[in-house]
Amino acid sequence: MRPGLRGSLVSVGELPAAALVDLGNQPYTRVHQLQCALVARRLAGGAAEDVFLVTEHPGVFTLGRRGGRENLLVTPTFLDQAEIALVEVERGGDVTYHGPGQLVLYPILHLAQAGMRVAEYVWRLEEVMIRLAAACGVTAGRNPRNHGVWVAERKLGSVGIAVRHGVAFHGMAVNISLSLTPFSWVNPCGLAGVQMTSLCRETGMDLEMATVKAGLEDHLPAIFDRAFIRMPQEYGDALIDETTPEH
């Protein structure tokens, strides 16, 4: 039995435990299948702890429940030539872009058991991005225009979640060093004329993904009131192998 899959990380001291799993750079559809499998396992009672997945994706546009293809400003042929897929998913929100150099966090979190409302959960996801930005010397904040985090009028990170029978999945994505060009091919989050930014652009520095990612272990415990246990790379690989049939 692998640790964490069958409830072996229920608590550490007085805090509930959560597994922190770095998947590396993985195709979007593979990680989406993993999320759905972990949600199903949690609902079936096959796991008792929350799992926070950390990843990057090769270039992909995802279209949420509120999304319409009218916010896609290029043709399907253009996307095919650019080798960027368009995937429709069940998260909230509109269209967004994921690509290498973007830090993505997908908590598989039982909101009902945590006594956490959706609005509070979204606030906490935004707080993760705000604190990661602050650690890099960037002042980011919330904006009533749209969920996510902003630097002045420039959008730095996005939030889009789904909740199935009390268990949340999908999550947040914050731009570290990725190319921002693909965002110009859509109305990001359905907002016409919005300017996207990244931590590298705001700081004028070449930031390493590993450095920013390490900050998660500093901020997640306080924001989510959990003891986080970093799982080895082999654990993430095993999760992928177990829950994604095409892998």
C-alpha positions in Angstrom: 0.0 0.0 0.0 1.5 3.3 -1.0 1.5 6.0 1.7 -1.4 8.5 1.4 -3.6 6.5 -1.0 -5.6 4.7 1.7 -5.7 7.2 4.5 -2.3 6.8 6.1 -1.7 10.6 6.3 -4.8 11.5 8.3 -3.1 13.8 10.7 0.3 15.1 11.9 0.2 16.2 15.5 -3.0 18.3 15.9 -3.2 19.3 12.2 -4.9 17.3 9.4 -2.3 16.1 6.9 -2.2 16.7 3.2 0.1 15.2 0.6 2.1 17.6 -1.6 2.9 15.9 -4.9 5.1 17.4 -7.6 4.2 15.9 -10.9 6.6 17.9 -13.0 5.6 18.9 -16.5 2.6 16.7 -17.5 0.0 16.8 -20.3 -3.1 18.6 -19.2 -5.5 15.7 -20.0 -3.4 13.2 -18.0 -3.5 15.4 -14.9 -7.2 16.0 -15.4 -7.8 12.3 -15.4 -5.7 11.9 -12.2 -7.7 14.7 -10.5 -11.0 13.0 -11.4 -9.7 9.6 -10.1 -8.6 11.1 -6.8 -11.9 12.8 -6.3 -13.7 9.6 -7.0 -11.4 7.7 -4.5 -12.0 10.4 -1.9 -15.8 10.2 -2.3 -15.7 6.4 -2.2 -13.8 6.4 1.1 -10.6 5.1 -0.4 -8.6 8.0 0.9 -8.9 10.2 3.9 -6.4 13.0 3.3 -6.3 15.9 0.9 -3.8 15.8 -2.0 -2.3 18.9 -3.5 -0.9 18.3 -7.0 1.8 20.7 -8.3 2.5 20.7 -12.0 3.3 22.5 -15.3 1.6 21.7 -18.6 2.7 21.8 -22.2 0.8 24.5 -24.1 -3.0 24.1 -23.9 -6.1 26.2 -23.8 -8.9 25.1 -21.4 -12.5 26.2 -21.6 -14.5 26.2 -18.4 -18.2 26.0 -17.8 -18.8 29.7 -18.5 -16.6 29.7 -21.5 -17.7 30.2 -25.1 -15.6 29.8 -28.2 -16.3 33.5 -29.0 -13.5 34.3 -26.6 -11.1 32.3 -28.8 -9.6 34.8 -31.2 -7.8 32.4 -33.6 -9.0 29.5 -35.7 -8.8 25.8 -34.9 -6.4 25.5 -37.9 -4.1 28.1 -36.2 -4.2 26.2 -33.0 -3.4 22.9 -34.8 -0.4 24.6 -36.5 0.8 25.9 -33.1 0.3 22.4 -31.7 -1.9 23.8 -28.8 -4.9 21.8 -27.9 -8.3 23.2 -26.8 -9.9 21.2 -23.9 -13.3 21.6 -22.5 -13.5 20.9 -18.7 -15.9 21.2 -15.8 -14.2 23.9 -13.8 -15.8 27.4 -13.4 -14.6 30.3 -15.5 -14.0 30.9 -19.1 -11.0 30.3 -21.4 -7.4 30.3 -20.1 -3.9 29.2 -21.2 -1.5 26.9 -19.5 2.1 26.5 -20.6 5.6 25.7 -19.5 6.8 28.3 -16.9 3.4 28.5 -15.3 3.0 27.1 -11.8 -0.2 25.2 -11.4 -1.7 23.9 -8.1 -4.6 21.4 -8.1 -5.8 20.7 -4.5 -8.1 17.6 -4.1 -9.7 19.1 -1.0 -12.7 18.0 0.9 -14.4 21.3 1.5 -17.3 19.9 3.5 -15.0 18.0 5.9 -12.8 21.1 6.3 -15.8 23.3 7.0 -14.7 25.6 4.2 -17.1 27.5 1.9 -16.3 28.0 -1.8 -15.7 31.7 -1.4 -13.2 31.1 1.4 -11.5 28.4 -0.6 -11.0 30.7 -3.6 -9.7 33.4 -1.3 -7.1 31.0 0.1 -6.0 30.0 -3.5 -5.6 33.7 -4.3 -3.6 34.2 -1.1 -1.1 31.5 -2.1 -0.4 33.4 -5.3 -0.2 36.8 -3.5 2.4 35.4 -1.0 4.4 33.7 -3.8 4.5 37.0 -5.6 5.5 38.9 -2.4 8.4 36.5 -1.9 9.7 37.6 -5.3 9.3 41.3 -4.5 6.0 41.7 -6.4 3.0 43.3 -4.8 -0.1 41.5 -6.1 -3.7 41.7 -5.0 -7.3 40.9 -5.7 -9.5 42.7 -8.2 -13.3 42.8 -8.3 -13.2 42.4 -12.1 -12.4 38.8 -11.9 -11.1 36.1 -9.5 -7.3 35.6 -9.5 -4.5 38.0 -8.6 -3.4 41.1 -10.3 -0.5 43.5 -10.4 -2.2 46.9 -10.8 -4.3 46.2 -13.9 -2.2 43.3 -15.2 -3.4 39.7 -14.4 -0.7 37.5 -12.9 -2.7 34.4 -11.9 -6.1 32.7 -12.3 -8.4 30.6 -10.2 -10.9 28.0 -11.6 -12.4 25.3 -9.6 -15.0 22.5 -9.6 -16.7 20.9 -6.6 -18.1 17.4 -6.8 -20.2 16.3 -3.7 -18.1 18.6 -1.5 -14.7 17.7 -2.9 -12.9 20.5 -4.8 -10.5 20.0 -7.7 -8.9 22.1 -10.4 -7.3 25.1 -8.7 -4.9 28.0 -9.5 -2.3 28.9 -12.0 0.3 31.7 -11.6 2.6 32.9 -14.3 6.3 32.6 -13.6 8.3 32.6 -16.8 6.0 31.4 -19.5 5.5 33.1 -22.9 2.5 35.4 -22.7 1.9 35.5 -26.4 -0.8 32.7 -26.4 -2.9 34.8 -24.1 -3.3 37.3 -26.9 -5.1 34.6 -28.9 -8.0 34.6 -26.5 -9.9 36.9 -24.2 -8.3 35.5 -21.0 -11.0 34.5 -18.5 -13.5 36.1 -20.9 -12.1 39.6 -20.3 -11.5 41.6 -23.5 -8.4 43.7 -23.5 -6.9 42.4 -20.3 -3.1 42.5 -20.1 -1.4 39.4 -18.7 1.9 39.5 -16.8 4.4 37.1 -15.2 6.7 37.3 -12.2 9.7 37.4 -14.6 8.2 40.4 -16.4 7.3 42.2 -13.2 10.7 41.7 -11.6 12.8 42.0 -14.8 14.7 38.9 -13.6 15.0 35.3 -14.8 13.2 33.4 -12.0 13.7 29.7 -11.6 10.5 27.6 -11.3 12.1 25.5 -8.6 12.7 28.5 -6.5 9.2 29.8 -6.7 7.8 26.3 -6.2 9.8 25.8 -3.0 7.8 28.7 -1.5 4.7 26.6 -1.5 6.0 24.6 1.5 6.4 27.9 3.3 2.9 29.3 2.7 0.5 26.4 2.2 0.5 25.2 5.9 -0.5 28.5 7.2 -3.1 29.3 4.5 -4.8 25.9 4.6 -4.2 24.9 8.3 -2.6 21.6 7.3 0.6 19.8 7.8 2.0 19.1 4.3 4.0 16.1 3.6 6.1 16.3 0.4 5.9 13.0 -1.4 8.8 11.7 -3.5 8.8 12.0 -7.3 8.2 8.2 -7.5 4.9 8.7 -5.7 3.6 11.2 -8.3 4.8 8.8 -11.1 2.9 6.0 -9.4 -0.3 8.1 -9.1 -0.1 8.8 -12.9 0.5 5.2 -13.7 -2.4 4.0 -11.5 -5.1 6.4 -12.5 -4.4 7.3 -16.2 -5.1 4.3 -18.4 -3.4 5.7 -21.5 -0.1 6.4 -19.7 
